[in-house]
Amino acid sequence: MPSAKNILKLGLPKGSLQESTMELFRRAGIRINASDRSYFPSCDDDEIEIMLIRSQEMGKYVESGLFDAGITGWDWVLETRARVTEICELVYGKSGFKPVRWVLAVPDNSKIRSIQDLQGKTVATELVSYVRRYLARAGVKAKVEYSWGATEAKAGILVDAIVELTETGRSLRANRLRIVEELLASTTRFIANREAWKDPWKREKMESIAILLQGALAAEGMVGLKMNLKESDLPRIMDILPSLKRPTVSPLTLPGWMALEVVVQESVVKRMIPDLKRAGAEGIIKYPLNMLIN
């Protein structure tokens, strides 16, 4: 068992990011088991001690040292002005692999057309501090109040406008809301306590986790292809493979034959395999990737 000092206190997000975060760690080779009611999941790495906490609170707990490191949205780091070290960016979310956006939205029939039109108006949002600072920089005086939920329903009824989180914009359109301006694009970040980052063991542990997580994300949408071919068919095979991909080629025990292995995007494989077959490839194997370390 590791000594008491060789434990990394890691905060993971509870809520909307929880499931996708657990899956990312699984693909990175770190298995985490959490029951619905538990805030202290188990992990197959006995050097990691995990607690689940809301993303909104992660920055301040990492800053204070209650966690050595944590995963949260960059929006919440900015909202709380948490003084932390960013280890790496991890572009994933509950609905896909792209940034989320905080947008100013109003009813379709609203006269508000720009941020300047908020002068003297009332805005509801969960991102109160950031929105207040954003408006101040724009020279706009407006009342910004915290929204405890159902924010989209308040626009045009309880408040003049809202600043809400969106990934696709579908929910806003369904509620007949119009986006006026994007205030912030945010991605998930792996952050560290500044003092913990100075500790050699903890820093190496955090960097190792970051490498694994980034490798799992890099493998998203990628697959491996293996095949056998005659040496004489190699030029035709290479013409089919993506120009930026350098395959691994090795000789087989059968004279004049070789094995080829390459990593490609899964979206092109269904078009590529028949062409590879026609070009002389045999024994074609497609296999999934959990991790891709560049």
Backbone torsions as a table, in degrees:
resi	resn	phi	psi	omega
1	MET	NA	144.7	178.8
2	PRO	-69.2	157.1	176.8
3	SER	-72.0	166.6	-176.0
4	ALA	-60.0	-34.9	-177.4
5	LYS	-74.4	-20.2	-179.6
6	ASN	-93.7	53.9	175.9
7	ILE	-128.0	129.4	176.0
8	LEU	-98.8	119.2	178.4
9	LYS	-85.7	111.6	-171.6
10	LEU	-117.1	126.6	175.4
11	GLY	-97.9	128.2	177.2
12	LEU	-117.8	150.3	-174.2
13	PRO	-73.4	133.3	172.5
14	LYS	-101.8	136.3	-178.6
15	GLY	120.2	-136.4	-171.8
16	SER	-63.4	-30.9	-179.1
17	LEU	-90.4	-5.5	-170.7
18	GLN	-61.7	-51.4	-175.4
19	GLU	-64.1	-45.0	-179.0
20	SER	-68.5	-30.9	177.4
21	THR	-69.2	-43.7	177.9
22	MET	-60.7	-40.7	179.9
23	GLU	-67.1	-39.1	177.6
24	LEU	-62.2	-44.6	178.0
25	PHE	-63.1	-38.6	178.9
26	ARG	-61.2	-45.8	179.6
27	ARG	-67.0	-23.4	176.8
28	ALA	-83.7	-1.2	178.1
29	GLY	91.9	9.2	178.8
30	ILE	-113.2	109.7	-175.5
31	ARG	-93.4	126.2	-178.9
32	ILE	-120.0	131.3	179.7
33	ASN	-116.1	120.0	-178.5
34	ALA	-133.9	131.0	174.0
35	SER	-83.6	165.2	-176.8
36	ASP	-61.2	-31.8	-174.4
37	ARG	-100.0	-5.2	-175.2
38	SER	-93.6	140.3	174.0
39	TYR	-103.1	1.7	-177.0
40	PHE	-127.9	77.3	-178.3
41	PRO	-69.4	156.7	175.8
42	SER	-90.2	160.3	-176.6
43	CYS	-142.4	145.0	-179.3
44	ASP	-79.6	1.4	173.0
45	ASP	-105.9	108.5	-174.2
46	ASP	-76.8	4.8	173.6
47	GLU	-96.4	1.2	-179.0
48	ILE	-118.7	129.5	176.1
49	GLU	-115.5	119.6	-169.6
50	ILE	-112.4	142.1	168.6
51	MET	-133.7	139.2	176.6
52	LEU	-91.5	133.1	-179.3
53	ILE	-147.8	155.6	-180.0
54	ARG	-62.9	140.7	-179.6
55	SER	-56.2	-35.1	-177.7
56	GLN	-60.5	-26.1	-175.6
57	GLU	-101.2	-8.5	-170.7
58	MET	-60.4	-46.1	-175.1
59	GLY	-56.8	-45.0	-176.1
60	LYS	-70.5	-33.1	179.2
61	TYR	-73.4	-33.3	174.7
62	VAL	-70.5	-41.9	178.6
63	GLU	-59.8	-40.9	-177.1
64	SER	-76.2	-14.6	180.0
65	GLY	94.2	1.4	175.1
66	LEU	-65.3	-29.7	169.1
67	PHE	-119.1	142.4	172.1
68	ASP	-73.8	-33.7	-177.4
69	ALA	-153.7	163.5	179.4
70	GLY	-161.2	165.2	176.4
71	ILE	-118.5	127.1	-177.9
72	THR	-158.6	170.9	175.6
73	GLY	-77.0	145.5	178.4
74	TRP	-63.5	-26.7	178.3
75	ASP	-60.9	-37.8	-178.4
76	TRP	-77.8	-26.1	172.5
77	VAL	-65.9	-43.4	178.6
78	LEU	-67.7	-40.2	-178.6
79	GLU	-60.8	-43.9	-177.0
80	THR	-90.7	-5.1	-177.1
81	ARG	54.3	39.0	-178.3
82	ALA	-67.4	131.4	178.0
83	ARG	-91.6	95.1	-176.0
84	VAL	-135.3	168.7	174.9
85	THR	-100.2	128.9	176.5
86	GLU	-83.9	119.9	179.2
87	ILE	-80.9	-49.9	178.6
88	CYS	-165.7	162.5	174.7
89	GLU	-92.5	138.5	178.7
90	LEU	-127.3	101.4	-173.3
91	VAL	-84.5	91.4	174.2
92	TYR	-156.4	163.0	178.8
93	GLY	-158.7	-173.2	-176.7
94	LYS	-71.1	-22.1	-176.4
95	SER	-116.7	-1.2	-179.6
96	GLY	162.3	-171.2	-173.8
97	PHE	-109.7	64.0	177.3
98	LYS	-153.9	161.7	-179.1
99	PRO	-63.1	153.9	169.8
100	VAL	-95.4	159.3	-175.7
101	ARG	-126.7	137.6	169.0
102	TRP	-98.1	120.6	-173.8
103	VAL	-126.3	148.6	170.8
104	LEU	-83.9	122.5	-177.5
105	ALA	-130.0	147.5	-179.7
106	VAL	-139.0	164.3	174.7
107	PRO	-59.8	152.3	-178.3
108	ASP	-54.1	-35.1	-176.2
109	ASN	-92.0	8.9	-179.6
110	SER	-69.5	147.8	176.3
111	LYS	-83.1	-4.8	179.6
112	ILE	-74.3	120.7	-177.1
113	ARG	-121.2	-13.4	-179.6
114	SER	-149.9	170.6	179.4
115	ILE	-62.1	-31.1	-179.3
116	GLN	-66.1	-25.8	-179.4
117	ASP	-72.6	-4.2	178.4
118	LEU	-82.6	-2.7	-179.3
119	GLN	-53.8	120.9	179.2
120	GLY	76.8	5.4	-177.9
121	LYS	-94.9	176.8	178.1
122	THR	-117.3	133.3	-177.7
123	VAL	-123.5	134.0	176.0
124	ALA	-107.6	137.5	-179.9
125	THR	-165.6	163.0	171.5
126	GLU	-90.5	-18.5	-176.2
127	LEU	-97.5	58.1	-167.8
128	VAL	-62.5	-53.4	-174.5
129	SER	-62.6	-43.7	-179.5
130	TYR	-64.0	-43.2	-179.3
131	VAL	-64.7	-40.0	177.3
132	ARG	-60.7	-42.8	178.8
133	ARG	-67.4	-38.6	179.5
134	TYR	-62.2	-45.6	179.1
135	LEU	-65.6	-39.1	179.3
136	ALA	-61.8	-41.6	178.1
137	ARG	-63.9	-31.1	179.6
138	ALA	-84.5	-2.9	180.0
139	GLY	73.9	26.3	-177.3
140	VAL	-108.0	129.3	174.9
141	LYS	-102.2	114.8	180.0
142	ALA	-145.6	157.8	176.6
143	LYS	-86.3	124.8	178.6
144	VAL	-114.4	117.8	-178.0
145	GLU	-117.5	149.6	-178.8
146	TYR	-73.7	135.5	176.8
147	SER	-106.0	125.5	-178.2
148	TRP	-86.1	-1.6	-179.4
149	GLY	146.8	173.5	-178.3
150	ALA	50.5	38.7	-174.6
151	THR	-61.6	-40.8	-177.3
152	GLU	-61.4	-31.6	-178.1
153	ALA	-73.3	-16.8	-175.0
154	LYS	-83.8	-22.0	-174.8
155	ALA	-62.9	126.4	178.3
156	GLY	82.5	-6.7	-179.5
157	ILE	-118.2	-58.2	179.6
158	LEU	-98.4	-25.7	179.8
159	VAL	-139.8	166.7	-179.3
160	ASP	-80.7	-31.6	-176.5
161	ALA	-154.7	165.2	176.7
162	ILE	-131.6	155.4	167.5
163	VAL	-117.4	114.0	-170.0
164	GLU	-130.7	154.0	178.6
165	LEU	-83.5	134.1	178.1
166	THR	-144.6	148.2	174.0
167	GLU	-108.1	-41.7	-176.9
168	THR	-115.2	-21.6	-176.4
169	GLY	84.5	-3.2	-176.9
170	ARG	-63.8	-42.3	-178.3
171	SER	-64.9	-38.1	178.0
172	LEU	-63.9	-45.4	179.5
173	ARG	-63.9	-37.1	179.6
174	ALA	-64.5	-28.0	178.6
175	ASN	-96.7	16.8	176.9
176	ARG	57.2	44.1	177.1
177	LEU	-110.7	148.1	-177.3
178	ARG	-116.9	132.6	178.3
179	ILE	-78.5	125.7	178.5
180	VAL	-93.1	-43.8	-175.5
181	GLU	-159.9	146.4	172.9
182	GLU	-91.6	126.4	-178.2
183	LEU	-94.8	-29.6	-173.9
184	LEU	-162.2	133.6	168.9
185	ALA	-106.1	129.8	-172.9
186	SER	-130.5	144.3	173.2
187	THR	-125.3	167.3	177.9
188	THR	-74.1	140.9	179.9
189	ARG	-129.3	148.8	171.7
190	PHE	-98.6	114.2	-174.0
191	ILE	-117.8	157.6	-177.5
192	ALA	-131.7	149.5	168.7
193	ASN	-66.7	137.7	-173.7
194	ARG	-64.0	-36.1	178.2
195	GLU	-73.3	-39.6	177.6
196	ALA	-62.5	-34.8	-179.7
197	TRP	-65.2	-24.0	178.9
198	LYS	-81.2	-17.4	179.9
199	ASP	-76.6	121.6	-174.2
200	PRO	-57.2	-45.0	-178.2
201	TRP	-66.4	-46.1	-178.7
202	LYS	-64.9	-39.9	-179.8
203	ARG	-63.8	-44.3	178.9
204	GLU	-62.8	-38.0	179.1
205	LYS	-65.6	-44.7	179.6
206	MET	-65.1	-40.4	178.5
207	GLU	-65.0	-36.8	177.9
208	SER	-64.9	-43.4	177.5
209	ILE	-62.2	-41.9	180.0
210	ALA	-61.2	-42.0	178.5
211	ILE	-60.6	-43.6	-179.2
212	LEU	-66.7	-43.4	-179.2
213	LEU	-66.2	-42.7	178.8
214	GLN	-66.5	-34.0	176.4
215	GLY	-65.7	-38.4	177.4
216	ALA	-65.6	-39.3	178.5
217	LEU	-69.9	-36.9	180.0
218	ALA	-64.6	-27.2	-179.2
219	ALA	-81.0	-9.4	-178.6
220	GLU	-60.8	125.5	178.3
221	GLY	79.3	5.8	-179.8
222	MET	-110.6	150.1	175.7
223	VAL	-137.1	162.7	174.9
224	GLY	-102.4	145.9	175.7
225	LEU	-123.7	132.1	172.9
226	LYS	-120.9	146.5	178.3
227	MET	-161.5	158.8	173.2
228	ASN	-109.1	147.4	-179.4
229	LEU	-158.2	159.3	173.5
230	LYS	-74.5	146.4	179.0
231	GLU	-57.1	-34.4	-178.3
232	SER	-68.4	-20.0	-179.6
233	ASP	-91.5	-4.1	-175.8
234	LEU	-57.6	-44.5	179.7
235	PRO	-58.0	-40.6	179.7
236	ARG	-68.0	-38.3	177.6
237	ILE	-64.4	-42.4	-179.0
238	MET	-64.0	-31.9	177.9
239	ASP	-66.2	-25.3	-178.1
240	ILE	-84.6	-35.1	-177.1
241	LEU	-70.5	151.1	178.1
242	PRO	-55.3	137.6	-172.3
243	SER	-63.2	-26.3	-177.3
244	LEU	-88.1	-4.4	-177.4
245	LYS	-97.1	127.4	177.7
246	ARG	-101.0	106.3	-177.8
247	PRO	-73.7	157.9	171.4
248	THR	-90.8	124.0	-177.3
249	VAL	-120.6	132.1	179.3
250	SER	-141.2	147.0	-177.8
251	PRO	-74.3	148.2	173.1
252	LEU	-96.2	166.5	178.2
253	THR	-68.8	-21.4	177.5
254	LEU	-80.0	119.3	-177.0
255	PRO	-55.9	137.2	177.3
256	GLY	83.8	1.9	-179.0
257	TRP	-118.7	154.0	179.3
258	MET	-144.4	161.0	175.5
259	ALA	-108.4	141.3	-179.2
260	LEU	-128.3	138.2	178.8
261	GLU	-135.5	136.2	-176.5
262	VAL	-150.7	152.9	174.9
263	VAL	-105.5	128.2	-177.6
264	VAL	-138.7	166.3	175.5
265	GLN	-71.5	135.0	-177.7
266	GLU	-61.7	-28.9	-176.8
267	SER	-64.4	-22.0	-178.2
268	VAL	-101.1	-7.1	-172.9
269	VAL	-65.2	-41.1	-176.0
270	LYS	-63.5	-26.6	175.5
271	ARG	-86.5	-26.8	-174.0
272	MET	-80.3	-40.3	-173.3
273	ILE	-59.6	-46.8	177.4
274	PRO	-59.2	-38.1	178.6
275	ASP	-67.0	-37.6	177.2
276	LEU	-63.9	-40.5	178.4
277	LYS	-62.5	-45.2	179.9
278	ARG	-65.7	-27.3	-179.3
279	ALA	-83.0	-2.4	175.6
280	GLY	114.3	-1.5	179.6
281	ALA	-71.3	143.3	178.7
282	GLU	-132.1	161.6	177.3
283	GLY	56.7	41.1	-177.1
284	ILE	-72.3	127.2	179.6
285	ILE	-122.5	130.0	173.6
286	LYS	-108.9	132.0	-178.7
287	TYR	-138.9	146.9	-178.5
288	PRO	-74.7	158.2	176.8
289	LEU	-117.6	130.6	172.8
290	ASN	-94.3	-23.0	-175.1
291	MET	-151.1	142.6	177.1
292	LEU	-140.1	107.5	-177.8
293	ILE	-100.5	118.2	180.0
294	ASN	-92.4	NA	NA
